[in-house]
């Protein structure tokens, strides 16, 4: 194994940089999914889809079949604490 990387380690900033970049990529992908396809373009360097990929979406996922039902749950109000202790 290796030593645990905690907030006092010089590597902590590097790992936070990885996480920060991942968050930007995730945010961008969500924003792009909300755009109409007419305004999106495939970058020139990206390979084309394989010929077996259908021209249009042929799969409509169904709740309870293709993904679990995810109903809203009532949660009693209360006090919360954000963050974690430094020694976590």
PDB file of N, CA, C and O in Angstrom:
ATOM      1  N   UNK A   1       0.820  -1.185   0.000  1.00  0.00           N
ATOM      2  CA  UNK A   1       0.000   0.000   0.000  1.00  0.00           C
ATOM      3  C   UNK A   1       0.860   1.243   0.000  1.00  0.00           C
ATOM      4  O   UNK A   1       2.077   1.191  -0.177  1.00  0.00           O
ATOM      5  N   UNK A   2       0.208   2.327   0.198  1.00  0.00           N
ATOM      6  CA  UNK A   2       0.894   3.618   0.234  1.00  0.00           C
ATOM      7  C   UNK A   2       0.285   4.460   1.343  1.00  0.00           C
ATOM      8  O   UNK A   2      -0.787   4.155   1.866  1.00  0.00           O
ATOM      9  N   UNK A   3       0.985   5.511   1.684  1.00  0.00           N
ATOM     10  CA  UNK A   3       0.504   6.397   2.741  1.00  0.00           C
ATOM     11  C   UNK A   3      -0.783   7.085   2.285  1.00  0.00           C
ATOM     12  O   UNK A   3      -0.946   7.414   1.110  1.00  0.00           O
ATOM     13  N   UNK A   4      -1.675   7.290   3.220  1.00  0.00           N
ATOM     14  CA  UNK A   4      -2.937   7.980   2.936  1.00  0.00           C
ATOM     15  C   UNK A   4      -2.649   9.442   2.581  1.00  0.00           C
ATOM     16  O   UNK A   4      -1.816  10.089   3.216  1.00  0.00           O
ATOM     17  N   UNK A   5      -3.343   9.953   1.568  1.00  0.00           N
ATOM     18  CA  UNK A   5      -3.179  11.349   1.171  1.00  0.00           C
ATOM     19  C   UNK A   5      -4.249  12.161   1.886  1.00  0.00           C
ATOM     20  O   UNK A   5      -5.432  12.049   1.566  1.00  0.00           O
ATOM     21  N   UNK A   6      -3.844  12.973   2.848  1.00  0.00           N
ATOM     22  CA  UNK A   6      -4.766  13.816   3.598  1.00  0.00           C
ATOM     23  C   UNK A   6      -4.597  15.276   3.203  1.00  0.00           C
ATOM     24  O   UNK A   6      -3.803  15.597   2.319  1.00  0.00           O
ATOM     25  N   UNK A   7      -5.333  16.145   3.849  1.00  0.00           N
ATOM     26  CA  UNK A   7      -5.300  17.573   3.512  1.00  0.00           C
ATOM     27  C   UNK A   7      -3.945  18.217   3.751  1.00  0.00           C
ATOM     28  O   UNK A   7      -3.663  19.278   3.193  1.00  0.00           O
ATOM     29  N   UNK A   8      -3.115  17.609   4.554  1.00  0.00           N
ATOM     30  CA  UNK A   8      -1.788  18.171   4.834  1.00  0.00           C
ATOM     31  C   UNK A   8      -0.725  17.689   3.849  1.00  0.00           C
ATOM     32  O   UNK A   8       0.418  18.144   3.899  1.00  0.00           O
ATOM     33  N   UNK A   9      -1.093  16.770   2.955  1.00  0.00           N
ATOM     34  CA  UNK A   9      -0.139  16.231   1.983  1.00  0.00           C
ATOM     35  C   UNK A   9      -0.001  17.180   0.788  1.00  0.00           C
ATOM     36  O   UNK A   9      -0.985  17.790   0.371  1.00  0.00           O
ATOM     37  N   UNK A  10       1.207  17.310   0.234  1.00  0.00           N
ATOM     38  CA  UNK A  10       1.383  18.112  -0.976  1.00  0.00           C
ATOM     39  C   UNK A  10       0.570  17.568  -2.162  1.00  0.00           C
ATOM     40  O   UNK A  10       0.233  18.313  -3.082  1.00  0.00           O
ATOM     41  N   UNK A  11       0.261  16.271  -2.130  1.00  0.00           N
ATOM     42  CA  UNK A  11      -0.531  15.677  -3.210  1.00  0.00           C
ATOM     43  C   UNK A  11      -2.004  16.060  -3.140  1.00  0.00           C
ATOM     44  O   UNK A  11      -2.732  15.888  -4.117  1.00  0.00           O
ATOM     45  N   UNK A  12      -2.449  16.573  -2.005  1.00  0.00           N
ATOM     46  CA  UNK A  12      -3.862  16.927  -1.829  1.00  0.00           C
ATOM     47  C   UNK A  12      -4.299  17.926  -2.917  1.00  0.00           C
ATOM     48  O   UNK A  12      -5.369  17.767  -3.504  1.00  0.00           O
ATOM     49  N   UNK A  13      -3.488  18.937  -3.182  1.00  0.00           N
ATOM     50  CA  UNK A  13      -3.841  19.943  -4.194  1.00  0.00           C
ATOM     51  C   UNK A  13      -3.957  19.302  -5.575  1.00  0.00           C
ATOM     52  O   UNK A  13      -4.828  19.677  -6.360  1.00  0.00           O
ATOM     53  N   UNK A  14      -3.100  18.356  -5.872  1.00  0.00           N
ATOM     54  CA  UNK A  14      -3.161  17.666  -7.162  1.00  0.00           C
ATOM     55  C   UNK A  14      -4.475  16.908  -7.301  1.00  0.00           C
ATOM     56  O   UNK A  14      -5.136  16.990  -8.337  1.00  0.00           O
ATOM     57  N   UNK A  15      -4.854  16.171  -6.261  1.00  0.00           N
ATOM     58  CA  UNK A  15      -6.108  15.423  -6.305  1.00  0.00           C
ATOM     59  C   UNK A  15      -7.318  16.354  -6.364  1.00  0.00           C
ATOM     60  O   UNK A  15      -8.314  16.038  -7.015  1.00  0.00           O
ATOM     61  N   UNK A  16      -7.237  17.480  -5.700  1.00  0.00           N
ATOM     62  CA  UNK A  16      -8.331  18.458  -5.779  1.00  0.00           C
ATOM     63  C   UNK A  16      -8.431  19.029  -7.195  1.00  0.00           C
ATOM     64  O   UNK A  16      -9.526  19.316  -7.679  1.00  0.00           O
ATOM     65  N   UNK A  17      -7.281  19.192  -7.852  1.00  0.00           N
ATOM     66  CA  UNK A  17      -7.280  19.648  -9.244  1.00  0.00           C
ATOM     67  C   UNK A  17      -7.954  18.636 -10.164  1.00  0.00           C
ATOM     68  O   UNK A  17      -8.712  19.017 -11.056  1.00  0.00           O
ATOM     69  N   UNK A  18      -7.681  17.335  -9.949  1.00  0.00           N
ATOM     70  CA  UNK A  18      -8.354  16.288 -10.736  1.00  0.00           C
ATOM     71  C   UNK A  18      -9.862  16.380 -10.542  1.00  0.00           C
ATOM     72  O   UNK A  18     -10.625  16.362 -11.508  1.00  0.00           O
ATOM     73  N   UNK A  19     -10.277  16.479  -9.296  1.00  0.00           N
ATOM     74  CA  UNK A  19     -11.711  16.532  -8.981  1.00  0.00           C
ATOM     75  C   UNK A  19     -12.352  17.784  -9.572  1.00  0.00           C
ATOM     76  O   UNK A  19     -13.472  17.728 -10.081  1.00  0.00           O
ATOM     77  N   UNK A  20     -11.654  18.900  -9.507  1.00  0.00           N
ATOM     78  CA  UNK A  20     -12.182  20.160 -10.038  1.00  0.00           C
ATOM     79  C   UNK A  20     -12.410  20.041 -11.549  1.00  0.00           C
ATOM     80  O   UNK A  20     -13.441  20.476 -12.062  1.00  0.00           O
ATOM     81  N   UNK A  21     -11.450  19.454 -12.250  1.00  0.00           N
ATOM     82  CA  UNK A  21     -11.589  19.261 -13.699  1.00  0.00           C
ATOM     83  C   UNK A  21     -12.760  18.337 -14.011  1.00  0.00           C
ATOM     84  O   UNK A  21     -13.525  18.595 -14.941  1.00  0.00           O
ATOM     85  N   UNK A  22     -12.903  17.259 -13.236  1.00  0.00           N
ATOM     86  CA  UNK A  22     -14.013  16.324 -13.444  1.00  0.00           C
ATOM     87  C   UNK A  22     -15.357  17.027 -13.287  1.00  0.00           C
ATOM     88  O   UNK A  22     -16.289  16.764 -14.047  1.00  0.00           O
ATOM     89  N   UNK A  23     -15.459  17.916 -12.310  1.00  0.00           N
ATOM     90  CA  UNK A  23     -16.703  18.650 -12.094  1.00  0.00           C
ATOM     91  C   UNK A  23     -17.013  19.536 -13.292  1.00  0.00           C
ATOM     92  O   UNK A  23     -18.169  19.634 -13.702  1.00  0.00           O
ATOM     93  N   UNK A  24     -15.986  20.189 -13.865  1.00  0.00           N
ATOM     94  CA  UNK A  24     -16.214  21.008 -15.063  1.00  0.00           C
ATOM     95  C   UNK A  24     -16.720  20.158 -16.228  1.00  0.00           C
ATOM     96  O   UNK A  24     -17.641  20.559 -16.940  1.00  0.00           O
ATOM     97  N   UNK A  25     -16.118  18.985 -16.420  1.00  0.00           N
ATOM     98  CA  UNK A  25     -16.551  18.101 -17.511  1.00  0.00           C
ATOM     99  C   UNK A  25     -17.990  17.638 -17.296  1.00  0.00           C
ATOM    100  O   UNK A  25     -18.781  17.593 -18.238  1.00  0.00           O
ATOM    101  N   UNK A  26     -18.323  17.297 -16.064  1.00  0.00           N
ATOM    102  CA  UNK A  26     -19.685  16.854 -15.755  1.00  0.00           C
ATOM    103  C   UNK A  26     -20.687  17.973 -16.007  1.00  0.00           C
ATOM    104  O   UNK A  26     -21.739  17.742 -16.603  1.00  0.00           O
ATOM    105  N   UNK A  27     -20.368  19.179 -15.559  1.00  0.00           N
ATOM    106  CA  UNK A  27     -21.260  20.327 -15.757  1.00  0.00           C
ATOM    107  C   UNK A  27     -21.460  20.601 -17.243  1.00  0.00           C
ATOM    108  O   UNK A  27     -22.583  20.829 -17.693  1.00  0.00           O
ATOM    109  N   UNK A  28     -20.369  20.578 -18.002  1.00  0.00           N
ATOM    110  CA  UNK A  28     -20.459  20.819 -19.441  1.00  0.00           C
ATOM    111  C   UNK A  28     -21.318  19.772 -20.125  1.00  0.00           C
ATOM    112  O   UNK A  28     -22.119  20.101 -20.999  1.00  0.00           O
ATOM    113  N   UNK A  29     -21.160  18.511 -19.736  1.00  0.00           N
ATOM    114  CA  UNK A  29     -21.948  17.454 -20.382  1.00  0.00           C
ATOM    115  C   UNK A  29     -23.431  17.625 -20.094  1.00  0.00           C
ATOM    116  O   UNK A  29     -24.259  17.365 -20.968  1.00  0.00           O
ATOM    117  N   UNK A  30     -23.784  18.056 -18.894  1.00  0.00           N
ATOM    118  CA  UNK A  30     -25.199  18.293 -18.567  1.00  0.00           C
ATOM    119  C   UNK A  30     -25.737  19.447 -19.402  1.00  0.00           C
ATOM    120  O   UNK A  30     -26.838  19.358 -19.946  1.00  0.00           O
ATOM    121  N   UNK A  31     -24.976  20.521 -19.508  1.00  0.00           N
ATOM    122  CA  UNK A  31     -25.422  21.674 -20.301  1.00  0.00           C
ATOM    123  C   UNK A  31     -25.577  21.300 -21.770  1.00  0.00           C
ATOM    124  O   UNK A  31     -26.526  21.740 -22.419  1.00  0.00           O
ATOM    125  N   UNK A  32     -24.658  20.493 -22.308  1.00  0.00           N
ATOM    126  CA  UNK A  32     -24.752  20.101 -23.713  1.00  0.00           C
ATOM    127  C   UNK A  32     -25.967  19.213 -23.967  1.00  0.00           C
ATOM    128  O   UNK A  32     -26.581  19.288 -25.032  1.00  0.00           O
ATOM    129  N   UNK A  33     -26.312  18.377 -22.999  1.00  0.00           N
ATOM    130  CA  UNK A  33     -27.478  17.498 -23.175  1.00  0.00           C
ATOM    131  C   UNK A  33     -28.778  18.296 -23.233  1.00  0.00           C
ATOM    132  O   UNK A  33     -29.774  17.811 -23.769  1.00  0.00           O
ATOM    133  N   UNK A  34     -28.782  19.504 -22.694  1.00  0.00           N
ATOM    134  CA  UNK A  34     -29.983  20.338 -22.696  1.00  0.00           C
ATOM    135  C   UNK A  34     -30.122  21.145 -23.986  1.00  0.00           C
ATOM    136  O   UNK A  34     -31.159  21.767 -24.219  1.00  0.00           O
ATOM    137  N   UNK A  35     -29.089  21.140 -24.822  1.00  0.00           N
ATOM    138  CA  UNK A  35     -29.124  21.901 -26.073  1.00  0.00           C
ATOM    139  C   UNK A  35     -29.817  21.107 -27.178  1.00  0.00           C
ATOM    140  O   UNK A  35     -29.795  19.876 -27.160  1.00  0.00           O
ATOM    141  N   UNK A  36     -30.433  21.798 -28.138  1.00  0.00           N
ATOM    142  CA  UNK A  36     -30.966  21.078 -29.296  1.00  0.00           C
ATOM    143  C   UNK A  36     -29.802  20.516 -30.127  1.00  0.00           C
ATOM    144  O   UNK A  36     -28.745  21.140 -30.220  1.00  0.00           O
ATOM    145  N   UNK A  37     -30.003  19.348 -30.722  1.00  0.00           N
ATOM    146  CA  UNK A  37     -28.940  18.715 -31.505  1.00  0.00           C
ATOM    147  C   UNK A  37     -28.446  19.591 -32.646  1.00  0.00           C
ATOM    148  O   UNK A  37     -27.301  19.462 -33.079  1.00  0.00           O
ATOM    149  N   UNK A  38     -29.302  20.479 -33.134  1.00  0.00           N
ATOM    150  CA  UNK A  38     -28.923  21.326 -34.273  1.00  0.00           C
ATOM    151  C   UNK A  38     -27.779  22.282 -33.948  1.00  0.00           C
ATOM    152  O   UNK A  38     -27.125  22.777 -34.866  1.00  0.00           O
ATOM    153  N   UNK A  39     -27.520  22.552 -32.684  1.00  0.00           N
ATOM    154  CA  UNK A  39     -26.443  23.485 -32.324  1.00  0.00           C
ATOM    155  C   UNK A  39     -25.176  22.762 -31.858  1.00  0.00           C
ATOM    156  O   UNK A  39     -24.188  23.408 -31.510  1.00  0.00           O
ATOM    157  N   UNK A  40     -25.200  21.441 -31.849  1.00  0.00           N
ATOM    158  CA  UNK A  40     -24.030  20.668 -31.435  1.00  0.00           C
ATOM    159  C   UNK A  40     -23.302  20.121 -32.655  1.00  0.00           C
ATOM    160  O   UNK A  40     -23.925  19.738 -33.645  1.00  0.00           O
ATOM    161  N   UNK A  41     -21.966  20.092 -32.571  1.00  0.00           N
ATOM    162  CA  UNK A  41     -21.153  19.538 -33.643  1.00  0.00           C
ATOM    163  C   UNK A  41     -20.109  18.600 -33.059  1.00  0.00           C
ATOM    164  O   UNK A  41     -19.581  18.843 -31.974  1.00  0.00           O
ATOM    165  N   UNK A  42     -19.818  17.540 -33.774  1.00  0.00           N
ATOM    166  CA  UNK A  42     -18.774  16.608 -33.358  1.00  0.00           C
ATOM    167  C   UNK A  42     -17.419  17.248 -33.674  1.00  0.00           C
ATOM    168  O   UNK A  42     -17.222  17.719 -34.794  1.00  0.00           O
ATOM    169  N   UNK A  43     -16.483  17.278 -32.727  1.00  0.00           N
ATOM    170  CA  UNK A  43     -15.152  17.812 -33.019  1.00  0.00           C
ATOM    171  C   UNK A  43     -14.496  17.045 -34.174  1.00  0.00           C
ATOM    172  O   UNK A  43     -14.696  15.839 -34.318  1.00  0.00           O
ATOM    173  N   UNK A  44     -13.724  17.744 -34.983  1.00  0.00           N
ATOM    174  CA  UNK A  44     -13.116  17.147 -36.178  1.00  0.00           C
ATOM    175  C   UNK A  44     -12.264  15.918 -35.862  1.00  0.00           C
ATOM    176  O   UNK A  44     -12.230  14.977 -36.656  1.00  0.00           O
ATOM    177  N   UNK A  45     -11.589  15.907 -34.741  1.00  0.00           N
ATOM    178  CA  UNK A  45     -10.700  14.801 -34.414  1.00  0.00           C
ATOM    179  C   UNK A  45     -11.403  13.556 -33.898  1.00  0.00           C
ATOM    180  O   UNK A  45     -10.759  12.520 -33.729  1.00  0.00           O
ATOM    181  N   UNK A  46     -12.681  13.624 -33.648  1.00  0.00           N
ATOM    182  CA  UNK A  46     -13.409  12.478 -33.101  1.00  0.00           C
ATOM    183  C   UNK A  46     -13.752  11.496 -34.210  1.00  0.00           C
ATOM    184  O   UNK A  46     -14.084  11.898 -35.325  1.00  0.00           O
ATOM    185  N   UNK A  47     -13.669  10.218 -33.902  1.00  0.00           N
ATOM    186  CA  UNK A  47     -14.013   9.188 -34.892  1.00  0.00           C
ATOM    187  C   UNK A  47     -15.524   9.169 -35.112  1.00  0.00           C
ATOM    188  O   UNK A  47     -16.295   9.548 -34.230  1.00  0.00           O
ATOM    189  N   UNK A  48     -15.928   8.731 -36.275  1.00  0.00           N
ATOM    190  CA  UNK A  48     -17.350   8.630 -36.615  1.00  0.00           C
ATOM    191  C   UNK A  48     -17.967   7.453 -35.865  1.00  0.00           C
ATOM    192  O   UNK A  48     -17.257   6.563 -35.399  1.00  0.00           O
ATOM    193  N   UNK A  49     -19.291   7.457 -35.754  1.00  0.00           N
ATOM    194  CA  UNK A  49     -19.984   6.327 -35.137  1.00  0.00           C
ATOM    195  C   UNK A  49     -19.817   5.081 -36.003  1.00  0.00           C
ATOM    196  O   UNK A  49     -19.677   5.165 -37.223  1.00  0.00           O
ATOM    197  N   UNK A  50     -19.836   3.945 -35.353  1.00  0.00           N
ATOM    198  CA  UNK A  50     -19.787   2.679 -36.075  1.00  0.00           C
ATOM    199  C   UNK A  50     -21.058   2.551 -36.917  1.00  0.00           C
ATOM    200  O   UNK A  50     -22.115   3.015 -36.489  1.00  0.00           O
ATOM    201  N   UNK A  51     -20.987   1.937 -38.097  1.00  0.00           N
ATOM    202  CA  UNK A  51     -22.170   1.813 -38.955  1.00  0.00           C
ATOM    203  C   UNK A  51     -23.362   1.121 -38.286  1.00  0.00           C
ATOM    204  O   UNK A  51     -24.497   1.289 -38.730  1.00  0.00           O
ATOM    205  N   UNK A  52     -23.119   0.354 -37.234  1.00  0.00           N
ATOM    206  CA  UNK A  52     -24.220  -0.338 -36.568  1.00  0.00           C
ATOM    207  C   UNK A  52     -25.041   0.589 -35.664  1.00  0.00           C
ATOM    208  O   UNK A  52     -26.114   0.204 -35.200  1.00  0.00           O
ATOM    209  N   UNK A  53     -24.547   1.800 -35.411  1.00  0.00           N
ATOM    210  CA  UNK A  53     -25.280   2.749 -34.560  1.00  0.00           C
ATOM    211  C   UNK A  53     -26.467   3.295 -35.353  1.00  0.00           C
ATOM    212  O   UNK A  53     -26.283   3.818 -36.452  1.00  0.00           O
ATOM    213  N   UNK A  54     -27.700   3.179 -34.805  1.00  0.00           N
ATOM    214  CA  UNK A  54     -28.865   3.675 -35.543  1.00  0.00           C
ATOM    215  C   UNK A  54     -28.808   5.189 -35.752  1.00  0.00           C
ATOM    216  O   UNK A  54     -28.217   5.911 -34.950  1.00  0.00           O
ATOM    217  N   UNK A  55     -29.420   5.656 -36.825  1.00  0.00           N
ATOM    218  CA  UNK A  55     -29.421   7.086 -37.147  1.00  0.00           C
ATOM    219  C   UNK A  55     -30.234   7.879 -36.134  1.00  0.00           C
ATOM    220  O   UNK A  55     -29.954   9.053 -35.891  1.00  0.00           O
ATOM    221  N   UNK A  56     -31.233   7.247 -35.546  1.00  0.00           N
ATOM    222  CA  UNK A  56     -32.013   7.939 -34.514  1.00  0.00           C
ATOM    223  C   UNK A  56     -32.178   7.017 -33.313  1.00  0.00           C
ATOM    224  O   UNK A  56     -31.981   5.806 -33.411  1.00  0.00           O
ATOM    225  N   UNK A  57     -32.537   7.599 -32.197  1.00  0.00           N
ATOM    226  CA  UNK A  57     -32.683   6.838 -30.963  1.00  0.00           C
ATOM    227  C   UNK A  57     -33.832   5.847 -31.104  1.00  0.00           C
ATOM    228  O   UNK A  57     -34.954   6.231 -31.431  1.00  0.00           O
ATOM    229  N   UNK A  58     -33.549   4.579 -30.857  1.00  0.00           N
ATOM    230  CA  UNK A  58     -34.580   3.548 -30.963  1.00  0.00           C
ATOM    231  C   UNK A  58     -34.918   2.953 -29.600  1.00  0.00           C
ATOM    232  O   UNK A  58     -35.670   1.983 -29.509  1.00  0.00           O
ATOM    233  N   UNK A  59     -34.370   3.528 -28.561  1.00  0.00           N
ATOM    234  CA  UNK A  59     -34.573   2.988 -27.217  1.00  0.00           C
ATOM    235  C   UNK A  59     -35.220   4.037 -26.335  1.00  0.00           C
ATOM    236  O   UNK A  59     -34.661   5.113 -26.123  1.00  0.00           O
ATOM    237  N   UNK A  60     -36.384   3.726 -25.829  1.00  0.00           N
ATOM    238  CA  UNK A  60     -37.053   4.609 -24.873  1.00  0.00           C
ATOM    239  C   UNK A  60     -37.089   3.879 -23.532  1.00  0.00           C
ATOM    240  O   UNK A  60     -37.899   2.971 -23.345  1.00  0.00           O
ATOM    241  N   UNK A  61     -36.223   4.266 -22.601  1.00  0.00           N
ATOM    242  CA  UNK A  61     -36.183   3.567 -21.315  1.00  0.00           C
ATOM    243  C   UNK A  61     -37.489   3.707 -20.555  1.00  0.00           C
ATOM    244  O   UNK A  61     -38.145   4.746 -20.618  1.00  0.00           O
ATOM    245  N   UNK A  62     -37.867   2.647 -19.830  1.00  0.00           N
ATOM    246  CA  UNK A  62     -39.115   2.626 -19.074  1.00  0.00           C
ATOM    247  C   UNK A  62     -38.835   2.499 -17.582  1.00  0.00           C
ATOM    248  O   UNK A  62     -38.049   1.655 -17.151  1.00  0.00           O
ATOM    249  N   UNK A  63     -39.486   3.345 -16.811  1.00  0.00           N
ATOM    250  CA  UNK A  63     -39.327   3.314 -15.360  1.00  0.00           C
ATOM    251  C   UNK A  63     -39.780   1.965 -14.808  1.00  0.00           C
ATOM    252  O   UNK A  63     -40.829   1.445 -15.189  1.00  0.00           O
ATOM    253  N   UNK A  64     -38.986   1.415 -13.921  1.00  0.00           N
ATOM    254  CA  UNK A  64     -39.308   0.141 -13.308  1.00  0.00           C
ATOM    255  C   UNK A  64     -38.871  -1.055 -14.144  1.00  0.00           C
ATOM    256  O   UNK A  64     -38.882  -2.184 -13.654  1.00  0.00           O
ATOM    257  N   UNK A  65     -38.485  -0.824 -15.405  1.00  0.00           N
ATOM    258  CA  UNK A  65     -38.015  -1.902 -16.274  1.00  0.00           C
ATOM    259  C   UNK A  65     -36.540  -1.694 -16.588  1.00  0.00           C
ATOM    260  O   UNK A  65     -35.706  -2.554 -16.309  1.00  0.00           O
ATOM    261  N   UNK A  66     -36.232  -0.540 -17.173  1.00  0.00           N
ATOM    262  CA  UNK A  66     -34.855  -0.238 -17.563  1.00  0.00           C
ATOM    263  C   UNK A  66     -34.090   0.539 -16.496  1.00  0.00           C
ATOM    264  O   UNK A  66     -32.860   0.584 -16.517  1.00  0.00           O
ATOM    265  N   UNK A  67     -34.801   1.135 -15.585  1.00  0.00           N
ATOM    266  CA  UNK A  67     -34.195   1.831 -14.451  1.00  0.00           C
ATOM    267  C   UNK A  67     -35.196   1.788 -13.305  1.00  0.00           C
ATOM    268  O   UNK A  67     -36.405   1.739 -13.536  1.00  0.00           O
ATOM    269  N   UNK A  68     -34.702   1.807 -12.079  1.00  0.00           N
ATOM    270  CA  UNK A  68     -35.628   1.702 -10.940  1.00  0.00           C
ATOM    271  C   UNK A  68     -36.475   2.962 -10.769  1.00  0.00           C
ATOM    272  O   UNK A  68     -36.039   4.068 -11.085  1.00  0.00           O
ATOM    273  N   UNK A  69     -37.690   2.771 -10.266  1.00  0.00           N
ATOM    274  CA  UNK A  69     -38.532   3.915  -9.918  1.00  0.00           C
ATOM    275  C   UNK A  69     -37.823   4.691  -8.822  1.00  0.00           C
ATOM    276  O   UNK A  69     -37.217   4.097  -7.930  1.00  0.00           O
ATOM    277  N   UNK A  70     -37.894   6.002  -8.884  1.00  0.00           N
ATOM    278  CA  UNK A  70     -37.185   6.836  -7.922  1.00  0.00           C
ATOM    279  C   UNK A  70     -38.139   7.915  -7.411  1.00  0.00           C
ATOM    280  O   UNK A  70     -37.999   9.088  -7.759  1.00  0.00           O
ATOM    281  N   UNK A  71     -39.097   7.523  -6.598  1.00  0.00           N
ATOM    282  CA  UNK A  71     -40.090   8.509  -6.132  1.00  0.00           C
ATOM    283  C   UNK A  71     -39.479   9.470  -5.108  1.00  0.00           C
ATOM    284  O   UNK A  71     -38.500   9.145  -4.436  1.00  0.00           O
ATOM    285  N   UNK A  72     -40.080  10.657  -5.007  1.00  0.00           N
ATOM    286  CA  UNK A  72     -39.665  11.599  -3.976  1.00  0.00           C
ATOM    287  C   UNK A  72     -40.088  11.052  -2.627  1.00  0.00           C
ATOM    288  O   UNK A  72     -41.155  10.451  -2.497  1.00  0.00           O
ATOM    289  N   UNK A  73     -39.267  11.257  -1.643  1.00  0.00           N
ATOM    290  CA  UNK A  73     -39.569  10.811  -0.293  1.00  0.00           C
ATOM    291  C   UNK A  73     -39.744  12.022   0.605  1.00  0.00           C
ATOM    292  O   UNK A  73     -39.019  13.009   0.481  1.00  0.00           O
ATOM    293  N   UNK A  74     -40.697  11.944   1.499  1.00  0.00           N
ATOM    294  CA  UNK A  74     -40.861  13.009   2.480  1.00  0.00           C
ATOM    295  C   UNK A  74     -39.765  12.873   3.526  1.00  0.00           C
ATOM    296  O   UNK A  74     -39.492  11.782   4.026  1.00  0.00           O
ATOM    297  N   UNK A  75     -39.144  13.999   3.845  1.00  0.00           N
ATOM    298  CA  UNK A  75     -38.083  14.009   4.836  1.00  0.00           C
ATOM    299  C   UNK A  75     -38.436  15.058   5.871  1.00  0.00           C
ATOM    300  O   UNK A  75     -38.746  16.201   5.538  1.00  0.00           O
ATOM    301  N   UNK A  76     -38.385  14.659   7.120  1.00  0.00           N
ATOM    302  CA  UNK A  76     -38.704  15.586   8.198  1.00  0.00           C
ATOM    303  C   UNK A  76     -37.655  16.696   8.240  1.00  0.00           C
ATOM    304  O   UNK A  76     -36.462  16.439   8.082  1.00  0.00           O
ATOM    305  N   UNK A  77     -38.109  17.925   8.454  1.00  0.00           N
ATOM    306  CA  UNK A  77     -37.174  19.036   8.528  1.00  0.00           C
ATOM    307  C   UNK A  77     -36.291  18.894   9.765  1.00  0.00           C
ATOM    308  O   UNK A  77     -36.659  18.232  10.736  1.00  0.00           O
ATOM    309  N   UNK A  78     -35.145  19.514   9.713  1.00  0.00           N
ATOM    310  CA  UNK A  78     -34.236  19.438  10.838  1.00  0.00           C
ATOM    311  C   UNK A  78     -32.980  20.239  10.561  1.00  0.00           C
ATOM    312  O   UNK A  78     -32.911  20.989   9.587  1.00  0.00           O
ATOM    313  N   UNK A  79     -32.010  20.080  11.405  1.00  0.00           N
ATOM    314  CA  UNK A  79     -30.754  20.807  11.294  1.00  0.00           C
ATOM    315  C   UNK A  79     -29.713  19.895  10.661  1.00  0.00           C
ATOM    316  O   UNK A  79     -29.632  18.712  10.993  1.00  0.00           O
ATOM    317  N   UNK A  80     -28.920  20.446   9.753  1.00  0.00           N
ATOM    318  CA  UNK A  80     -27.861  19.663   9.118  1.00  0.00           C
ATOM    319  C   UNK A  80     -26.526  20.344   9.327  1.00  0.00           C
ATOM    320  O   UNK A  80     -26.452  21.548   9.574  1.00  0.00           O
ATOM    321  N   UNK A  81     -25.485  19.559   9.224  1.00  0.00           N
ATOM    322  CA  UNK A  81     -24.130  20.073   9.334  1.00  0.00           C
ATOM    323  C   UNK A  81     -23.417  19.753   8.031  1.00  0.00           C
ATOM    324  O   UNK A  81     -23.402  18.599   7.603  1.00  0.00           O
ATOM    325  N   UNK A  82     -22.822  20.765   7.388  1.00  0.00           N
ATOM    326  CA  UNK A  82     -22.144  20.569   6.113  1.00  0.00           C
ATOM    327  C   UNK A  82     -20.655  20.445   6.345  1.00  0.00           C
ATOM    328  O   UNK A  82     -20.071  21.174   7.147  1.00  0.00           O
ATOM    329  N   UNK A  83     -20.046  19.510   5.629  1.00  0.00           N
ATOM    330  CA  UNK A  83     -18.608  19.307   5.750  1.00  0.00           C
ATOM    331  C   UNK A  83     -18.278  18.061   6.527  1.00  0.00           C
ATOM    332  O   UNK A  83     -19.155  17.270   6.877  1.00  0.00           O
ATOM    333  N   UNK A  84     -17.009  17.900   6.788  1.00  0.00           N
ATOM    334  CA  UNK A  84     -16.550  16.754   7.552  1.00  0.00           C
ATOM    335  C   UNK A  84     -15.408  17.193   8.449  1.00  0.00           C
ATOM    336  O   UNK A  84     -14.750  18.192   8.160  1.00  0.00           O
ATOM    337  N   UNK A  85     -15.160  16.479   9.513  1.00  0.00           N
ATOM    338  CA  UNK A  85     -14.058  16.861  10.392  1.00  0.00           C
ATOM    339  C   UNK A  85     -12.709  16.704   9.683  1.00  0.00           C
ATOM    340  O   UNK A  85     -12.556  15.831   8.829  1.00  0.00           O
ATOM    341  N   UNK A  86     -11.747  17.534  10.030  1.00  0.00           N
ATOM    342  CA  UNK A  86     -10.415  17.464   9.403  1.00  0.00           C
ATOM    343  C   UNK A  86      -9.764  16.095   9.573  1.00  0.00           C
ATOM    344  O   UNK A  86      -9.019  15.654   8.698  1.00  0.00           O
ATOM    345  N   UNK A  87     -10.031  15.428  10.669  1.00  0.00           N
ATOM    346  CA  UNK A  87      -9.381  14.138  10.923  1.00  0.00           C
ATOM    347  C   UNK A  87     -10.110  12.965  10.275  1.00  0.00           C
ATOM    348  O   UNK A  87      -9.794  11.811  10.566  1.00  0.00           O
ATOM    349  N   UNK A  88     -11.078  13.238   9.404  1.00  0.00           N
ATOM    350  CA  UNK A  88     -11.852  12.184   8.744  1.00  0.00           C
ATOM    351  C   UNK A  88     -10.991  11.327   7.890  1.00  0.00           C
ATOM    352  O   UNK A  88     -11.483  10.390   7.261  1.00  0.00           O
TER     353      UNK A  88
END
